Amino acid sequence: MTWLTLGLVQQDCTTDAEQNRQASATKIKELAAQGAQLVLLQELHAGLYFCQTENTECFEQAEDIEQGASRRFFEALAAELDLTLVVSLFEKRAPGLYHNTALVFDGLAGYKGLYRKMHIPDDPAFYEKFYFTPGDASPKDPLAGFRPIETRHGKLGVLVCWDQWYPEAARLMALAGADLLLYPTAIGWDPNDTAEEKQRQLDAWMLVQRGHAVANGLPVIVANRVGHEASQDPNASGIDFWGNSFVAGPQGELLAWANHQEPCQLLVELDLKRSEEVRRIWPFLRDRRVDAYGNLTERFLP
């Protein structure tokens, strides 16, 4: 396999999880009808982005990954359409233990694996540490936490939102054999920021992820939510999710780029053999000084 037809969905959300699932399904079916073989959904697409405040009632939205509504719905949809599907959910792993989790379904083969978000932010309007435990990383399994998920369309390096700012996460997925880097995302602007600041933030977000594509010689696929979502805090301004979902090739080139205002979907033809071609002329993995990077495990070097 050298060519892959890839789709991604950029949507706005409501408080009604079933309505959101049906809206996602409509877009997925449209992409499948156009030939999509792999579809990526955005982060926490079952509802509004509840992490704008710290509220214990929001834990009621979490789902069991074995029997939860999202698992049943999207696994059945992937089988019905015979496509590979990457979805996101708020996982209840055990009482008091919750994760921000991505699941991968591969057509009739069903569930193929999960990734639990490793980097958890705690910033104004993004209070995720209150809700999410980081994914597991074990010294007994050095790939745990950054393990690609194998599907018929290649090994998927699935990461989630805040992970996209960390080159280490992208690199570890690449070193573990990922063929693609995929980022379900929920990021946006403070409505009170200036136009100049908003542009700087958006540029930085796109630039760092395109840099992951270049540094690793891999395509990068990003699905972000869109639309204004009010905060539960009456004194807060809410978030304007900035959309701009995109697909970049292994040299960071933009292959598709969504708008910042409206729900939409993207469909892209990816030539997967280009990663090998690019890595031959830019052999960054060959020239890494692995003998000199020991200090990367330190928090800071004074």
Residue pairs with C-beta under 8 A, 6 or more apart in sequence:
1 153
1 154
1 272
2 271
2 272
2 273
3 269
3 270
3 271
3 272
4 37
4 38
4 153
4 154
4 269
4 270
4 272
5 34
5 35
5 36
5 37
5 38
5 267
5 268
5 269
5 270
6 36
6 37
6 38
6 39
6 40
6 221
6 247
6 267
6 268
6 269
6 270
7 28
7 31
7 32
7 34
7 36
7 38
7 39
7 40
7 265
7 266
7 267
7 268
8 39
8 40
8 41
8 221
8 222
8 223
8 245
8 247
8 265
8 266
9 24
9 27
9 28
9 31
9 39
9 40
9 41
9 42
9 45
9 223
9 263
9 265
10 42
10 223
10 224
10 225
10 226
10 243
10 245
10 258
10 263
10 264
10 265
10 266
11 20
11 23
11 24
11 27
11 42
11 45
11 225
11 226
11 263
12 225
12 226
12 227
12 241
12 263
13 20
13 45
13 46
13 47
13 48
13 49
13 225
13 227
13 229
14 20
14 47
14 48
15 47
15 48
16 47
17 46
17 47
17 61
17 69
17 70
18 69
20 45
20 46
20 47
21 46
21 69
21 70
21 73
21 74
23 263
24 41
24 45
25 73
25 77
27 263
27 265
28 36
28 39
28 41
28 77
28 81
28 83
28 85
29 81
30 265
31 39
31 265
31 267
32 39
32 81
32 83
34 267
35 267
36 83
36 267
37 83
37 84
37 153
38 83
38 84
38 85
38 86
38 151
38 153
39 83
39 84
39 85
39 86
40 86
40 182
40 184
40 221
40 223
41 85
41 86
41 87
41 88
41 184
41 223
42 88
42 184
42 185
42 186
42 223
42 224
42 225
42 245
43 88
43 100
43 160
43 161
43 184
43 185
43 186
43 223
43 224
43 225
44 50
44 88
44 89
44 90
44 100
44 186
44 225
45 87
45 88
45 184
45 225
46 61
46 63
46 70
46 89
46 90
47 61
48 229
49 186
49 225
49 229
49 239
49 241
50 58
50 61
50 131
50 232
51 125
51 126
51 127
51 128
51 130
51 131
52 125
52 126
52 127
52 229
52 231
52 232
52 233
52 236
52 238
52 239
53 127
53 231
53 232
53 233
53 236
54 127
54 130
55 232
58 131
59 92
59 98
59 131
61 90
62 90
62 91
62 92
62 98
63 69
63 70
63 71
63 89
63 90
63 91
63 92
64 71
64 91
64 92
65 71
65 89
65 91
65 93
65 101
65 103
65 114
68 89
68 92
70 87
70 89
70 103
71 89
71 103
71 111
74 85
74 87
74 103
74 105
75 105
75 110
75 111
77 85
78 84
78 85
78 105
78 106
78 107
78 110
79 105
79 107
79 108
79 110
81 107
82 107
82 108
83 107
84 104
84 105
84 106
84 107
84 151
84 152
84 153
84 156
85 104
85 105
85 106
86 102
86 103
86 104
86 156
86 158
86 182
86 184
87 102
87 103
87 105
87 184
88 100
88 101
88 102
88 103
88 160
88 184
89 101
89 102
89 103
90 98
90 99
90 100
90 101
90 131
91 98
91 99
91 100
91 101
91 116
92 98
93 99
93 133
97 133
98 131
98 132
98 133
99 116
99 117
99 132
99 133
99 135
100 116
100 117
100 120
100 128
100 131
100 132
100 160
100 161
101 114
101 115
101 116
101 117
102 114
102 115
102 117
102 158
102 160
102 184
103 111
103 113
103 114
104 111
104 112
104 113
104 114
104 149
104 151
104 156
104 158
105 111
105 112
106 112
106 151
106 152
106 153
107 152
109 151
109 152
112 149
112 150
112 151
113 147
113 149
113 150
114 149
115 135
115 147
115 149
115 158
115 159
115 160
116 133
116 134
116 135
116 136
116 145
117 132
117 134
117 135
117 159
117 160
117 161
117 162
117 163
118 134
118 135
118 137
118 145
118 146
118 159
118 163
118 169
119 134
119 162
119 163
119 165
119 166
119 169
120 128
120 129
120 132
120 133
120 134
120 162
121 128
121 129
121 162
122 128
122 129
122 130
124 190
125 190
125 231
125 236
125 238
125 239
128 162
135 145
136 144
136 145
137 144
137 145
137 146
138 144
143 172
143 176
146 157
146 159
146 169
146 172
146 173
146 176
147 176
148 155
148 156
148 157
148 158
148 173
148 176
148 177
148 178
148 179
149 155
149 156
149 158
150 156
154 179
154 180
154 272
155 176
155 177
155 178
155 179
155 180
156 178
156 179
156 180
156 182
157 170
157 173
157 174
157 176
157 178
157 179
157 180
157 181
157 182
157 218
158 182
158 184
159 169
159 170
159 173
159 181
159 182
159 183
160 183
160 184
160 185
161 183
161 184
161 185
161 186
161 187
163 169
163 183
164 170
164 183
164 185
164 205
164 208
164 209
164 212
164 222
165 208
167 208
167 211
167 212
167 215
168 296
170 181
170 212
170 215
170 216
170 218
171 215
171 216
173 181
173 216
174 181
174 216
174 217
174 218
174 285
175 285
178 218
179 218
179 272
179 275
180 218
180 219
180 220
180 221
180 270
181 212
181 213
181 216
181 218
181 219
181 220
181 221
182 220
182 221
182 222
183 209
183 220
183 221
183 222
183 223
184 223
185 222
185 223
185 224
185 225
185 245
186 224
186 225
186 241
187 205
187 224
187 241
187 242
188 225
188 229
188 239
188 240
188 241
188 242
189 198
189 201
189 239
189 240
189 242
190 237
190 239
190 240
191 228
191 237
191 238
191 239
191 240
192 237
193 201
198 242
202 242
202 244
202 260
205 244
206 244
206 246
209 220
209 222
209 248
210 220
210 248
210 252
210 254
211 252
212 218
212 220
213 219
213 220
213 248
213 249
213 250
213 251
213 252
214 250
214 251
214 252
214 282
215 284
216 250
216 284
216 285
217 250
217 251
217 275
217 278
217 279
217 282
217 284
217 285
218 250
218 275
219 247
219 248
219 249
219 250
219 255
219 270
219 272
219 275
220 247
220 248
221 247
222 245
222 246
222 247
223 245
224 241
224 242
224 243
224 244
224 245
225 241
225 243
226 241
226 242
226 243
226 258
226 260
226 261
226 262
226 263
227 240
227 241
227 263
228 238
228 239
228 240
228 241
229 238
229 239
229 241
230 238
231 237
231 238
231 239
242 260
243 258
243 259
243 260
243 261
243 262
243 264
244 257
244 258
244 259
244 260
245 257
245 258
245 264
245 266
246 254
246 255
246 256
246 257
246 258
246 266
247 254
247 255
247 256
247 257
247 266
247 268
247 270
248 254
248 255
249 255
249 270
249 274
250 274
250 275
250 278
250 279
251 278
251 282
255 268
255 270
256 266
256 267
256 268
257 266
258 264
258 266
279 285
295 301
